[in-house]
Amino acid sequence: MAILIKTAAEIEKMRRSGEALSQVHEAVRPLVVVGASTMDLEDAAAAKMESLHAVSAFKGYHGFPAVLCTSVNSEVVHGIPSPKRILADGDIVSVDCGVIVDGFYSDCAVTYAVGTPSPVTRKLLDVTRASLEEAIRQALPGGRLGDISAAVQEMCEAEGFGVVREFVGHGIGRSMHEDPQVPNFGPRGKGPRLKAGMVLAIEPMINAGAPGVKVLPDGWTTITLDGSVSAHFEHTVAITKDGPQVLTR
């Protein structure tokens, strides 16, 4: 496993990429309303990227057709935007996006409630978001990668939620996916030693029910096996001597 260590100058470039990506998410967020289509979100994101001179990290990646992944309700990840997919009251939608600025990638996902979510859905969103924040707090020099993974698993499973196994976080930099893989499960104190200069995309993918998932015939959209709703939050995080720095905040 070759984990690339970024220089301070490279992390600064990644911060600029993350700032652009944050602006893309801010352009999308007000459009997550009852009656909007997931293609409305896609169009807004694409327009914002163009205005920022940022390149989509997703469109064309292994043939993916869009700049956003928009995953609704029981869709876990990699949902494809469509003008036919209309958001309804009580839905949730994960908006996952990545951009390239000056040769460096950033990656970030947010799951939004549409209208008024059910109590179970609201709890799922709150716990998944909190598990990401707890995982980020573990991104310290001298720690172990497993400390990040365990933080997510411990918090989410304690609330009865299922932690997806088939998809994990990852290193990120000049490529979208670099070493190491960053699972959302596993024991503390295990895995590679964390070092200043590592940059990780940490991304809990958590189901309200069981952890099992399957990929639909489109080859992308991944859904929960039991039909339960799923939440996904992600930030690009630099490990520094002064602690974790969230580049996509």
N, C-alpha and C positions, 0 to 999 in steps of 0.2 A: 504493500500500500504506500503510494507516494503522495503524501499530503503536502501541498504547496504552501509555503510560507510567504505571505505578501509583505512587501516593504511598506513603510509609512506612506510613501508617495502613491503606491498602488491602492492602498486602503482609501486614500483621499479621492482617487478616481472612482472607486467603488461607491464612496459616499455620494458623489455627484450623480452616479447612476441611480442610486437608491432614492435620492431626492427627486429625480425625474419620475421614477416609478411611483413615489408617494403622490405626486401631482396627478398622475394618471388615475390612481385610485380616488383621489378627491374629485376628479371630474366625473367619475362613474357613480359615486355614492349617492348624490341627490336623485339619480334616476331609478334607484331601486325602490319602486313604488308599485302599488296595485295597478295592473293594466299595462305596465311596461313589458316589452319583450326582451329576451336576453340578447337579441340582435341590437336593440337600442343601446344596451350597455357596451356591446362590441364596437358599435359605430362611434360612440363617445370616446372610448379608449383609443381607437385608431386615430381619430382626429387630434386628440391631445398629444399623442406620440409624435405625430407629424409636426405639430406646432413647436414641440420641444426638440425636434431633430433627433429623436430617440428611435432606435430600431427595435421592432418586436423580437423578443427572444423565443416566442412560441410559434409564430406563423411560419410554416414551412419546416418546422423541427420534426424530423421523421414523417413529414407529410401532414402535420397538424394544420387545419385550414383557417385558424383564427388567431387573433392577438390575445384573446381572453379564453380561459376555461371558465364556463359558467355552469355550475353543478347545482341542481335544484333538488331539495328534499332528500330522497333516498340516493341521489347521485353523490358519490363520494368525491371523485376527482375527474378531470378531463372531459367534462360536459362541453358540447359544441354549441355555440350560440346559434339561435334560430329565430326568425321573425314569427314562427308559429308557437314558440314557447312563451306563453303569457304568464306573468307573475300574478298570483292570487293572494288574497288575504290569508295569513297564516303560513305561507311558504317561507322557506329559507333558501338563500342562494349563495353559494361560495363563488367569489370572484378571485381567480388566480391569474396573476399577470407577471411577466418578466420583460425587462428591456435591456438593451445594450447601448451604452454611452461611452465613446472613446475606447472601445474595445473591451469594456468590462461589463459583466452581467450583474443584475440584481433580480430578486425574486421575492414576491410577497403575495399573500392571500388573506382575504377577509371574508367571513361569512356573515351575511346581513339577514335580519328578520324583515319580512315584508308584511306591513300592517301589524296585526297583533298575533304574536306566536303563542302556542300553547305553553302551559307551565313547564312541561317536560322539554320542549324545544328551547325555551328560554334558559333553563338550567343547563342544557347541553352546550349552548353557546357560551354561557358564563364560565363553565368549568373548562371547556376547551381553550378559551382565551386565557384563562388564569394558568392553565398548564403550560402554555407557551411562555408566559412571563416567568414562571418558576423555572422552566428549562433554561431560559436566557440567563437567569441568575446563576446557573451552574457553569456557565461558559467562562471559566476562570483558568489562567495559566497554572499548571501543576495539577489540575483535576484530571478526571478521566472522561472519555466520551460517554461511557455508561452512566455517568452522573446526570447528564442531560437526558438520556433516554429514560432512566428510572424516574426522573421528576415527572415526566408526562404520564407514564404508566401508573405510578402510585396514586397520583391525584385523580385520574380519570376512572381507574378501576375501583377506587374507593367509593365513587359515586354510582357504581353499577354500569358504567359505560364500557363499550367495546373498543379496544385499541387496534386499529388496522395494522396488519402485519405485512401485507404485500407491497405497500408503498412506504417509502421512508424519505427523510431529509437527506441533505448532501452538501459536500463542499461546493464552493462556487468561486469564480474569479474570471479568468479569460475564457472559460468554458461554463456552460450552464450546469453541467454535472461533473464535479471533480471528486476525488477521494477526500474525506472518508464518507461512507454512507452513515446517516444519522437516524437510527431507528427510534421509534417512540416507545420502545419496550426494552427491557433487559436490566441486569443487575448493576448497582452502583459499584464503583471501584474497578471496573473492567474496561477494556478497550484501550485505544491509543491515548497517550498522555496529551493533554491539551497544552498548546503553546501559543504565545503571543504571535500574531501574524496569521493565524488560521482564520478563515472566513467560512461560516457555515450558514446554510439555509435550514433553519429549524422549523418543522411544520407538522404539528399534531393533526392527525386525521382520525376523528373519533366518532363512533356510531352510538346512537341512543340505545341500540340493542346489541346483538352479538357482533363480533369483529369480522365475520366472514364477508367477502366481496366477490363480485364477478364482473368481467368485462363484457359489454354488450356487443352485438355483431358489427357495429360501426368500427370496432377495433380500438376505441378510445374511452367512451363513456363507461365509468365504473360505478356499479350500484351495490348497495348492501344486499346480502343474500336474504335477509329476513324482512326487507321492506322498510326498516326503521330509517329515520332521518339521520343525516351525517353532517358534521361540522368540520371545517378546515381553516386553520389560521397559520400564517407563516410570516417570518421576518428573516432578512439577511443580516447576520450578526458577525461582527469582527471581534475576535478575542485580542485584547491588548493588555499591557502591563498594568493599566489602570482599571481593568475590568471590561465587561462586555459593552460593546457599542452597537446599538441597533442602527443599521445604515438605511433602513427603509421606514423609519418611524414617521 
